[in-house]
Amino acid sequence: MTSLSEHLRIATRSDHTALDRALLASGTFREVERYARFVRRMADFHRDVERRLAGHPITVASGHRVRSCDADADVGRLGEIGVDPSAGDGSHPDGARQRDPSEATTDPAKIVGMLYVVEGSSLGGLHLARLVRRHLPEASGAVSFLDGVGDDTHARWERTTGAIDRSGADPDAATVAACETFRLASERLGLAVGG
């Protein structure tokens, strides 16, 4: 029998791949101003999702870590080197907040779907931090959001998938919530993502 976390990995693969491709194609990790906008937008996205996840038993069992604070700190570090994360950002999708279907919930499936996406993104963050260090050395001091917990990231992911697998959440409903979370992240980043 397939675990819920494995079900989510398979069922959301195309959403995940589309977001990754659009993000890498956007030039975010080749221009410091674009990277700064990415970090600010991720701070906003994570803050909104973290508010929905806060205190839920599944979230607590997963050991979910608040990442918006790291992103906010990175925005501050980028400001210290003279980068304005809002410069040239006429396309910031503030309207996304008003269309967000994931308002505060106690529904285990919605919690699991959101948690799967935001915690899973920490795995990719390690790779993205390496891209920043390689292509944007001036911003290498502003990768705490991407670095997360460094070497402990994979162990934290195992804890998260364990909590997801024990949650008893409906797999189909959790998949819908995960896909919505990927969509919301894409929208917040201003990325055109095709399925």
N, C-alpha and C positions, 0 to 999 in steps of 0.2 A: 504494500500500500504506500502511496506517495504521501510524504509529509506535507503539511500546509505550506511551509516555507518553500519546499521544492515545487509545489503546485504554483505558488505565486511567481517563482523564478521563471517557470516555463510559460505561464499564462501572460506574463508582462514583458517577456523578452523583446517583442517588437517595439513596445513603448519605450523601454529602456534603451534599446539600440538607437532608435530614432532621436531620442533626446541627446544621447552621447554624440552621435554624428553631427547633429545641428550645433551643439556646443563647440565641438572641435573645429567645425567649419567656420564658426563665427569670428575667429581671430582673437577670441578672449584671452588666449594664453600666449599671444604674440605682441600685444599692445597693452602697455601698463594702464592706460585710461579705460580700456575695455575690461581689463581684469578688475579694476577698482569698481566699475559699475556692477560686474558680476558679483563681487563680494557683498556690495551693499544690497543688491537685490536678494541674494541668498540669506542675508541677515533678516530681511523683511519676511521672506518666505518661511524660514525656520521659526521665527518668532511667532508667526500666526499658527503654524502647525504645532509647535510646542505648547501653546496655550490650550489647544484642543486635546493634547496627549497628557497634560499635567495631572498627576495623581491617580490615573486609572490603574487598576491592579495589574493589567497586562504591561503597561508602560513601566511600572515600578519593578515588576519581575524581570523585565528585559534589561534593567540597568540603564535605560535611556539617558543620554547625556545631553544637556542643553548646549547646542552649538551656536546659537545666535550671538551669545556673548563673545565667543571667539571671533566670529565674523565682524562684530562691532569693533573689537579691538584691532582687527586687521584694517578696517576702514580708517581708524585713527592713525595707525602706523603709515598707511598710504598718504594720509594728509600731512604727516610729518615730513615726508619726502617731496611734498609739493604737488601731489596728485589729488585732484578734486573728483571724488567718485560720482558726482552728479553732473559734471561737465559734459555737455553734448548729449544729454540724456533726455531728449524731447520725446522719446518713445516709451518712457517708463509706464508700464501698464497698471497704473493705480486702480483702474476700473476692475481689475481682477478680484480685488477684495469684495466688491459688491456682488460678483457672480459666483463667489466661492460656495460650492455646495456642501462643504465639509464643516459647517458650523459646529460648535462644541457638541460633543456627543458622548454617550456612554455605551453606544453600540459596539460590542467587541469586534465585529467584522470591520467597521470603519476604523477603529483604533489600530487593528492589525494591519490593514492596508496602508494607512499613513505611516505607521511605524516601520513597516517593511521598506518603504521607499526612503524615508529620511535616514534610517540607520544604515541601510544598504549603501546609501550614497557616500558614507564615510570610507567604504572600501575603495571606491573610485577616487576619492579625495587624495589618497596617498599618491596615486599616479599623477593627478593634476598638480599636486604640490611639486613633484619632480619636474613637470613641464614649466612651471613658473620659475623654479630655480635655474633651469637650463636656458630659457628664452627671455626671462625678465629678471635678471639678477638684481636690479634695483628694487624689486618688490619681494625679494626672497625672505625678508624679515616680516612679511605680511601673509604668512601661510598657515597660521595656527588653526584656522577654520578647516583647511584642507588636511592638515596633518592629523587633526583629531587627537587620538591617544597614541599615535605612532605605532610602535611594535605591538601594542596591546589591541589594536583595532580588530584583528582577526578573532581574537579571543572574545572581545565584546560582541562581535557579530554572531559567534556561536551561542553566546548567552541570549542574544535577541532571537535568533531562530528557535532556540529551545523554548522560550516564552511564547513565541508565535505558535509553535507546534502543540504546545500544551493548552492553548487558549480555548479550544473548542469552537472557534469562530467558523461560520459558514464559508467554505472556500469560494463559492461564486460571489457572494457579497463582498468578501475581502478582496477579491480580484477587481471588482468594480471600484472599490475604494482606492486600491493601489493605482489603477489606471487613471483615476481622477486626480490623484496626487501627482503622478507624472505629468498629466496635462496641466495642472496648476503650476508646477515648477516651470514647465516650458513657457507658459503664458507669462509668468512673473519675470522670466529671463528675456522675454520679448523674442523668443525663437520661433521660427516657422518650422513646425515639426509635422512631418507626414508619417503615417503609420506604416 
